Amino acid sequence: MIRAVAVLSLLVLLVLVLYVPSVHPPERFLEQLRAEHEAATAYWGAEPATRMLDRAMRMQDSTTQVTPIPAAKDAPSPAGVNGAVSREMSSVNQRLFNNTYFRAVDALLLLASYRLSTLV
């Protein structure tokens, strides 16, 4: 029984992390966030809703500080072959992490952070 619950939980997690961001664009998650923020503003008022949004943004910022994706401008610029390899790796890094899927994952995490901050 416990094994079945663990397998089902893992499958649900995989659907949330892999399938949902690949099907929906990041704008959809941001629209949902705006709609929930408007509803929170109408229900609790502007100040508590702003605090919830600020808390969600701080949670998102702390997540990016824990696992940062280095930018090309932050890398040192070595010369010669090392410089060419460095530029190419930076380009690969940007192509890999700066696509629609990873932006959708980031927007989904922001929506989850907002919902968690609403509960808090």
C-alpha positions as CSV (number, residue, x, y, z in Angstrom):
1,M,0.0,0.0,0.0
2,I,2.8,2.4,0.9
3,R,4.7,1.5,-2.2
4,A,1.6,2.3,-4.4
5,V,1.2,5.7,-2.7
6,A,4.9,6.4,-3.3
7,V,4.7,5.5,-7.0
8,L,1.5,7.5,-7.5
9,S,3.1,10.5,-5.8
10,L,6.2,10.2,-8.0
11,L,4.0,10.0,-11.1
12,V,2.0,13.1,-10.1
13,L,5.2,15.0,-9.4
14,L,6.6,14.0,-12.8
15,V,3.5,15.2,-14.5
16,L,3.7,18.5,-12.7
17,V,7.3,19.1,-13.4
18,L,7.7,17.7,-16.9
19,Y,4.3,17.7,-18.7
20,V,2.5,20.8,-17.5
21,P,5.3,23.3,-18.4
22,S,5.8,21.7,-21.7
23,V,2.1,22.1,-22.7
24,H,1.4,25.5,-21.3
25,P,3.4,28.7,-22.1
26,P,4.8,30.8,-19.2
27,E,2.3,33.5,-20.0
28,R,-0.5,31.3,-18.9
29,F,1.0,30.8,-15.4
30,L,1.6,34.5,-15.1
31,E,-2.0,35.3,-16.1
32,Q,-3.2,32.9,-13.4
33,L,-0.9,34.6,-10.9
34,R,-2.4,38.0,-11.9
35,A,-6.0,36.6,-11.5
36,E,-5.2,35.2,-8.1
37,H,-3.6,38.4,-7.0
38,E,-6.6,40.4,-8.1
39,A,-8.9,38.0,-6.2
40,A,-6.7,38.3,-3.1
41,T,-6.8,42.1,-3.4
42,A,-10.5,42.1,-3.7
43,Y,-11.0,39.7,-0.8
44,W,-8.3,40.8,1.7
45,G,-7.4,44.3,0.5
46,A,-4.4,45.8,-1.2
47,E,-1.9,45.8,1.6
48,P,-2.2,42.1,2.6
49,A,-2.3,41.0,-1.1
50,T,0.9,43.1,-1.7
51,R,2.6,41.4,1.2
52,M,1.7,38.0,-0.2
53,L,3.1,38.9,-3.6
54,D,6.2,40.4,-2.0
55,R,6.7,37.2,0.0
56,A,6.3,35.1,-3.1
57,M,8.9,37.2,-5.0
58,R,11.4,36.9,-2.1
59,M,10.9,33.1,-2.1
60,Q,11.6,33.1,-5.8
61,D,14.7,35.3,-5.4
62,S,16.1,33.0,-2.6
63,T,15.6,30.0,-4.9
64,T,17.6,31.7,-7.7
65,Q,20.4,32.5,-5.3
66,V,20.6,28.8,-4.2
67,T,20.8,27.5,-7.7
68,P,21.9,30.3,-10.0
69,I,22.3,29.9,-13.7
70,P,25.5,31.8,-14.5
71,A,25.2,34.6,-17.1
72,A,27.7,35.1,-19.9
73,K,28.5,38.5,-18.7
74,D,29.5,37.2,-15.3
75,A,32.1,34.8,-16.6
76,P,35.8,35.8,-17.0
77,S,37.0,36.2,-20.5
78,P,40.1,34.1,-21.0
79,A,42.0,34.4,-24.2
80,G,42.9,31.8,-26.9
81,V,41.4,28.3,-27.0
82,N,40.1,28.6,-23.5
83,G,38.2,31.8,-24.4
84,A,36.6,30.1,-27.4
85,V,35.5,27.1,-25.3
86,S,34.2,29.4,-22.6
87,R,32.2,31.5,-25.1
88,E,30.7,28.3,-26.7
89,M,29.8,26.8,-23.3
90,S,28.1,30.1,-22.4
91,S,26.2,30.0,-25.6
92,V,25.1,26.4,-25.0
93,N,24.1,27.4,-21.4
94,Q,21.9,30.3,-22.6
95,R,20.2,28.1,-25.3
96,L,19.6,25.4,-22.8
97,F,18.2,27.4,-19.9
98,N,16.7,30.4,-21.8
99,N,13.9,28.6,-23.7
100,T,10.2,28.5,-23.3
101,Y,10.2,25.3,-21.2
102,F,12.5,26.6,-18.5
103,R,10.7,29.9,-18.4
104,A,7.4,28.0,-18.0
105,V,9.0,26.0,-15.1
106,D,10.1,29.3,-13.5
107,A,6.6,30.8,-13.9
108,L,5.1,27.7,-12.5
109,L,7.4,27.9,-9.4
110,L,6.4,31.5,-9.0
111,L,2.7,30.6,-9.0
112,A,3.4,27.9,-6.5
113,S,5.4,30.4,-4.3
114,Y,2.5,32.8,-4.5
115,R,0.0,30.1,-3.5
116,L,2.3,29.0,-0.6
117,S,2.7,32.6,0.6
118,T,-1.1,33.0,0.5
119,L,-1.4,30.1,2.8
120,V,1.2,31.5,5.2
